Amino acid sequence: MSPKNVILIATIALAAGAAAPARAASSTALPPLVTVDHVDLPRYLGRWYEIARIPNRFQKQCASNTTAEYELGKDGSITVTNTCLMGIGKEDVARGVAKIVDKSTNARLKVSFISFFGLRPIWGDYWIIGLDPDYQWAIVGTPSRRFGWVLARTPTLDNVTMETIYGILEKSGYKVGAFEVSPQ
């Protein structure tokens, strides 16, 4: 990731943190976000294709072929590598880490793509709110519903599966129309 993008992401994250009290007050009307009962972490690791997302500033350069790769480190940490093609055809890569917040389910994580001298002051929610029994697709959300992703092991999903996913999103308090399909 370019230094310019790191600065942009840091600025956005700090601004989002400063605005958190205002968002918290407005999100009280939302029901609590419910995660899946359990995530088998070794099965979840590996490559995922982004099928759809709520547009966000830290991915606005991504025009197509967005993927996420999760790997378990020797120390138990989870490395995250997000890759996409920018509109000019150049690859953009963001590397970060994830940590499990709820070890009883493994469904609530925090992720960070910002590191200052080895410290990670900014973490974002990564809650798994939908998961195929065979780990072929996943839905990731945040309690605020400002961010959301649909991921799959393949670059596309059929319409029946997408209808199932959209039903879970609606039940979880998301506006399905806020999601845009991610070209693969």
C-alpha positions in Angstrom: 0.0 0.0 0.0 1.4 3.4 -0.9 2.3 5.9 1.8 -0.4 8.2 0.5 -3.1 5.5 1.0 -1.8 4.7 4.6 -2.1 8.4 5.5 -5.6 8.6 3.9 -6.7 5.4 5.8 -5.2 6.8 9.1 -7.0 10.1 8.6 -10.3 8.4 7.9 -10.0 6.1 10.8 -9.2 8.9 13.2 -12.1 10.9 11.9 -14.4 7.9 12.3 -13.2 7.4 15.9 -13.9 11.1 16.7 -17.4 10.7 15.3 -18.1 7.5 17.1 -20.2 9.0 19.9 -22.5 10.7 17.4 -22.9 7.4 15.5 -23.4 5.4 18.6 -26.4 7.6 19.6 -27.9 7.3 16.1 -27.4 3.5 16.0 -29.3 2.8 19.1 -32.4 2.1 17.0 -30.5 -0.8 15.4 -30.9 -4.3 17.0 -27.7 -5.8 18.2 -25.7 -7.5 15.4 -25.8 -11.2 15.8 -22.8 -13.3 14.7 -22.8 -17.0 13.7 -22.6 -19.5 16.5 -19.1 -20.7 15.7 -16.3 -20.3 13.1 -13.9 -23.2 12.6 -10.8 -20.9 12.1 -8.7 -23.4 10.1 -11.6 -23.8 7.6 -12.1 -20.1 7.4 -8.5 -19.4 6.5 -7.4 -19.1 2.9 -8.5 -17.0 -0.1 -11.9 -15.3 -0.3 -13.3 -13.4 -3.3 -15.2 -10.2 -2.6 -18.7 -10.7 -4.2 -20.3 -7.4 -2.9 -19.5 -4.6 -0.4 -20.9 -1.4 0.9 -18.8 1.2 -0.8 -16.2 2.7 1.5 -13.3 5.2 1.2 -10.5 2.7 2.0 -11.5 0.6 -1.0 -12.5 3.2 -3.5 -9.4 2.6 -5.6 -10.5 -1.0 -6.1 -12.1 -1.5 -9.5 -12.1 -5.3 -9.7 -10.6 -8.6 -8.7 -10.8 -7.9 -4.9 -9.7 -10.8 -2.7 -8.8 -11.4 0.9 -6.3 -14.0 2.1 -6.2 -15.1 5.7 -3.3 -17.0 7.1 -2.5 -18.2 10.6 1.0 -17.1 11.8 3.3 -19.3 13.9 2.5 -17.0 16.9 -1.2 -17.5 16.5 -1.9 -14.2 14.8 -3.9 -14.0 11.7 -2.3 -12.2 8.7 -4.7 -10.5 6.3 -3.7 -9.6 2.7 -6.3 -7.7 0.7 -5.6 -7.4 -3.0 -7.5 -5.6 -5.8 -7.0 -4.2 -9.3 -7.2 -0.4 -9.5 -8.9 1.3 -12.5 -5.5 1.7 -14.1 -4.9 -2.0 -14.0 -2.3 -1.8 -11.3 -2.5 -4.1 -8.3 -3.1 -2.6 -4.8 -2.2 -4.7 -1.8 -3.0 -4.0 1.8 -1.5 -6.1 4.6 -2.8 -6.2 8.1 -3.6 -8.4 11.1 -6.7 -9.8 12.7 -7.3 -10.8 16.3 -10.1 -12.8 17.7 -12.2 -10.9 20.2 -14.7 -13.6 21.1 -12.8 -16.8 21.5 -15.9 -18.8 22.4 -17.2 -18.4 18.8 -14.3 -17.0 16.8 -17.0 -14.9 15.0 -16.0 -11.5 16.3 -12.6 -10.2 15.2 -10.8 -6.9 15.0 -8.6 -6.0 12.0 -5.9 -3.4 11.6 -4.1 -2.3 8.4 -2.3 0.6 10.1 1.0 0.2 11.9 3.1 3.0 13.4 6.5 1.7 14.5 5.0 -1.7 15.2 2.0 -0.4 17.1 -1.5 -0.8 15.8 -3.6 2.1 17.3 -6.6 1.6 15.0 -8.7 -1.5 14.8 -12.0 -2.1 13.0 -14.8 -4.6 13.7 -14.9 -7.7 11.6 -18.0 -9.8 12.6 -19.0 -12.9 10.8 -22.8 -12.7 10.6 -23.4 -15.4 7.9 -21.5 -18.5 7.0 -22.2 -21.3 4.6 -22.0 -24.7 6.4 -19.4 -25.8 3.9 -17.5 -22.4 4.2 -18.2 -21.5 0.6 -19.5 -18.0 1.4 -19.4 -15.6 4.3 -21.0 -12.3 5.3 -18.9 -9.9 7.3 -20.4 -6.9 9.0 -20.0 -4.3 11.7 -22.3 -3.3 14.6 -22.9 0.2 13.0 -23.9 -1.4 9.7 -21.7 1.2 7.9 -19.5 -1.6 6.5 -20.3 -4.9 5.1 -18.9 -7.5 2.7 -20.1 -10.7 1.0 -17.2 -13.1 0.4 -17.0 -16.4 -1.4 -14.4 -19.1 -2.2 -15.2 -18.6 -5.9 -15.4 -15.4 -7.9 -19.2 -15.6 -8.4 -22.2 -17.0 -6.5 -25.5 -18.1 -8.1 -28.8 -16.1 -7.7 -30.3 -18.5 -5.2 -27.3 -18.2 -2.9 -27.3 -14.4 -3.2 -31.0 -14.3 -2.2 -30.2 -16.3 0.9 -27.3 -13.9 1.7 -29.5 -10.9 1.1 -32.1 -12.4 3.5 -29.5 -12.7 6.2 -28.4 -9.1 5.6 -31.9 -7.8 5.9 -32.5 -9.8 9.0 -29.3 -8.3 10.4 -30.5 -4.8 9.9 -28.6 -4.0 6.7 -30.0 -2.2 3.7 -29.4 -4.7 0.9 -29.5 -1.8 -1.6 -26.4 -0.3 0.0 -24.3 -3.3 -1.3 -22.7 -3.1 -4.7 -21.5 -6.1 -6.7 -17.7 -6.3 -6.9 -16.5 -7.1 -10.4 -14.2 -10.2 -10.5 
